[in-house]
């Protein structure tokens, strides 16, 4: 079997296993330390911070639709998607709120679904539906359908009526980070539960109360009722043990189980799942391997984590929300430069080099700074005399000065 046959069997084998069924969560040999759900995961501060960072960063970036022509490209302001993303994407959400919902579902469940609302062939709205309520099914004829379960029942959508954005997976559905990080989150939740229990119980350890004689059932219950505050509740009154009674703690202290170190480690472990440097979610422990300065860390985060995510969204919009004809002459792009903007000194130095090198016109640089254009500022300039680029080659060279007369020659001429 050659390589291409092997790959084909692997891909199609995965799709055949999916036919007629919904995607399944990964199987584990052991149960998680604590039951993991969407709500319980979002109660973890590291999960909330990572998801919030990704969702808010993506949703804050400008998204433009460009029309490509022989003279380059320009923003297609009248296109349906340009109008849609410049106002309310649906009756409930602005563009920022819409992408926050989309990224939240995508990052947590590996899939984001939006109902495409149209009038004729024109898209007038995109309505997100919760991924946890959607089951994607691959039918025997290769058709993909999405079954949306809601209060009124089940609605089945065809693939053409749903914008399906997915993370890496088998091509039909994306893998769920929430499901695959189940053990990691279970441990983190168990640690949080241990801390809660310790503080709720006044940091009292459980233990054994021993006595040097045999007690009846009634006496044991009486002793248990009398000294239960040794291990339960926040009551800190002084207890008096008599008749040779001794109390021995049997539970481990937070130091013994390294609870604080475990919680610190879980922050880095959770951040690893989302590709977010822990320092960007206010974790000041340890050091990062992405660079020593916050600028280097942020640049690495933008290029390694955000850029692939943005390109995935751009490609999905281009393939699923544009007609075949529009796909040949339209481009979808987030303004990623908005994230890479430096301080004012760095920007102005860059503009100066771009203007003097004939890359940007003065007005194009002013536009990037949201400044009004100036008269005569739409021509490209070059370093030197800073003359318009279209007349540089047309300017005649200045005539060379006439050589000064030779005194000896002039004297000989006079004598003659």
ABEGO torsion letter per residue (X at the ends): XBAAAAAAAAAAAAAAAABGBBBBBBBBABBBABBBBAAAAAABAAAAAAAAAAAAAAAABBBBBBBBBAAEBBBBAABAAAAAAABBABAABBAAAAAAAAAAAAAAAGBBBBBBBBBEABBABBBBBBAAABBBBBBAAGBBBBBBBBAAEBBBBBAAABBBBBBBBAGABBBBAAAAAAAAAAAAAAAAAAAAAAAAAGGBBBBBBBBABBBBAAAAAAAAAAAAAAABEABABBBBBBGGBBBBBABBBAAAAGAAAAAAAAAAAAAAAAGBBAAAAGBABEBBAAEABAAAAAAAAAAAAAAAAAAAAAAAAAAAABBAAAAAABBBBBBAAAAABBBAAAAAAAAAAAAAAGABBAAAAAAAAGBBBBBGAABBBBBEAGBBAAAAAABBBBBBBBBBBBAAAAAAAAAX
